[in-house]
Amino acid sequence: MLADSQVCEARPLRILHFLSILSMILGTRAAQKQPQKHLPYTAIHDPQFIPASSATFLHDPDRVIGIVNGRAAKAYPAAILSQHGLVEDQSPSGPIAITW
Protein backbone atom coordinates (compact mmCIF):
# COMPACT_ATOMS: atom_id res chain seq x y z
CA MET A 1 0.00 0.00 0.00
CA LEU A 2 1.25 3.49 -0.89
CA ALA A 3 1.66 6.22 1.66
CA ASP A 4 -0.30 9.46 1.18
CA SER A 5 2.82 11.31 0.01
CA GLN A 6 3.55 8.63 -2.60
CA VAL A 7 -0.05 8.81 -3.92
CA CYS A 8 0.20 12.59 -4.29
CA GLU A 9 3.44 12.24 -6.25
CA ALA A 10 2.05 9.49 -8.51
CA ARG A 11 -1.11 11.39 -9.53
CA PRO A 12 0.65 14.20 -11.42
CA LEU A 13 2.73 11.63 -13.31
CA ARG A 14 -0.38 9.67 -14.29
CA ILE A 15 -2.12 12.85 -15.36
CA LEU A 16 0.89 13.91 -17.45
CA HIS A 17 1.10 10.44 -19.00
CA PHE A 18 -2.63 10.55 -19.82
CA LEU A 19 -2.34 14.04 -21.31
CA SER A 20 0.64 13.07 -23.46
CA ILE A 21 -1.24 10.06 -24.85
CA LEU A 22 -4.33 12.20 -25.43
CA SER A 23 -2.32 14.86 -27.27
CA MET A 24 -0.73 12.19 -29.50
CA ILE A 25 -4.17 10.78 -30.38
CA LEU A 26 -5.64 14.20 -31.08
CA GLY A 27 -2.57 15.28 -33.03
CA THR A 28 -2.76 12.18 -35.22
CA ARG A 29 -6.45 12.73 -35.89
CA ALA A 30 -5.90 16.39 -36.70
CA ALA A 31 -3.07 15.51 -39.10
CA GLN A 32 -5.24 12.90 -40.86
CA LYS A 33 -8.23 15.22 -41.25
CA GLN A 34 -8.13 17.10 -44.55
CA PRO A 35 -8.97 20.79 -44.31
CA GLN A 36 -12.23 21.72 -45.96
CA LYS A 37 -12.10 24.32 -48.66
CA HIS A 38 -14.15 27.34 -47.73
CA LEU A 39 -14.04 29.89 -50.46
CA PRO A 40 -15.02 33.42 -49.46
CA TYR A 41 -17.05 33.76 -52.65
CA THR A 42 -19.20 31.81 -55.07
CA ALA A 43 -17.62 31.52 -58.50
CA ILE A 44 -19.65 32.16 -61.64
CA HIS A 45 -19.68 29.28 -64.11
CA ASP A 46 -21.00 29.85 -67.64
CA PRO A 47 -21.92 33.55 -67.24
CA GLN A 48 -24.78 35.12 -69.16
CA PHE A 49 -24.13 38.29 -71.16
CA ILE A 50 -26.27 41.20 -72.30
CA PRO A 51 -25.64 43.71 -75.12
CA ALA A 52 -23.57 46.74 -74.10
CA SER A 53 -26.54 49.01 -74.82
CA SER A 54 -28.57 47.15 -72.16
CA ALA A 55 -25.89 47.46 -69.45
CA THR A 56 -27.46 50.58 -67.92
CA PHE A 57 -26.08 49.64 -64.49
CA LEU A 58 -22.55 50.45 -65.73
CA HIS A 59 -21.25 54.02 -65.80
CA ASP A 60 -18.15 55.59 -67.36
CA PRO A 61 -15.93 55.41 -64.24
CA ASP A 62 -16.83 51.73 -63.59
CA ARG A 63 -14.02 49.27 -64.20
CA VAL A 64 -14.33 46.18 -66.36
CA ILE A 65 -11.97 43.48 -67.52
CA GLY A 66 -12.33 43.19 -71.28
CA ILE A 67 -11.54 40.20 -73.45
CA VAL A 68 -11.39 40.50 -77.23
CA ASN A 69 -10.82 37.48 -79.42
CA GLY A 70 -11.41 38.01 -83.11
CA ARG A 71 -14.90 39.45 -83.46
CA ALA A 72 -16.02 38.39 -79.97
CA ALA A 73 -15.72 40.93 -77.14
CA LYS A 74 -16.81 40.43 -73.54
CA ALA A 75 -16.71 42.73 -70.52
CA TYR A 76 -16.60 41.45 -66.94
CA PRO A 77 -17.58 44.25 -64.50
CA ALA A 78 -15.18 44.61 -61.57
CA ALA A 79 -18.13 45.11 -59.19
CA ILE A 80 -19.46 41.66 -60.06
CA LEU A 81 -15.99 40.10 -59.99
CA SER A 82 -15.33 41.53 -56.52
CA GLN A 83 -18.50 39.82 -55.25
CA HIS A 84 -17.79 36.45 -56.88
CA GLY A 85 -13.99 36.40 -57.14
CA LEU A 86 -13.88 34.12 -60.17
CA VAL A 87 -15.65 33.73 -63.48
CA GLU A 88 -15.13 30.60 -65.55
CA ASP A 89 -16.09 31.21 -69.16
CA GLN A 90 -15.46 30.01 -72.70
CA SER A 91 -13.67 31.99 -75.38
CA PRO A 92 -13.35 31.00 -79.04
CA SER A 93 -9.85 29.76 -78.14
CA GLY A 94 -11.02 27.63 -75.19
CA PRO A 95 -11.84 27.93 -71.49
CA ILE A 96 -10.71 31.00 -69.52
CA ALA A 97 -10.79 32.08 -65.89
CA ILE A 98 -11.19 35.73 -64.91
CA THR A 99 -10.38 36.81 -61.38
CA TRP A 100 -10.27 40.10 -59.53
KAFENQUI-V215395 format. One record per residue. N is the residue number from 1. PHI is phi as a letter, one per 20 degrees, with the letter a starting at -180 (NA if undefined). OMEGA is omega in whole degrees, 0 to 359 (* if undefined). Layout:
N;PHI;OMEGA
N;PHI;OMEGA
This chain:
1;NA;182
2;e;175
3;f;181
4;g;181
5;f;179
6;f;178
7;f;180
8;f;179
9;f;183
10;f;183
11;f;179
12;f;179
13;f;178
14;f;179
15;f;178
16;f;178
17;f;179
18;f;181
19;f;179
20;f;177
21;f;180
22;f;180
23;f;176
24;f;180
25;f;181
26;f;179
27;f;178
28;f;179
29;f;180
30;f;180
31;f;181
32;f;183
33;f;179
34;f;178
35;f;177
36;e;178
37;e;177
38;d;179
39;e;181
40;f;182
41;b;175
42;d;182
43;f;176
44;e;177
45;d;179
46;l;183
47;f;177
48;d;183
49;d;176
50;c;176
51;f;180
52;g;181
53;f;179
54;e;183
55;e;183
56;f;178
57;f;178
58;e;179
59;c;185
60;g;182
61;f;181
62;f;180
63;e;174
64;c;168
65;d;183
66;d;177
67;c;177
68;c;178
69;c;184
70;m;180
71;e;181
72;e;177
73;c;179
74;c;177
75;c;179
76;d;183
77;f;180
78;f;180
79;f;178
80;f;178
81;f;181
82;f;177
83;e;186
84;d;175
85;m;185
86;b;172
87;c;174
88;d;187
89;c;176
90;d;172
91;d;177
92;g;180
93;e;181
94;p;183
95;f;177
96;c;175
97;c;179
98;d;180
99;c;182
100;c;*
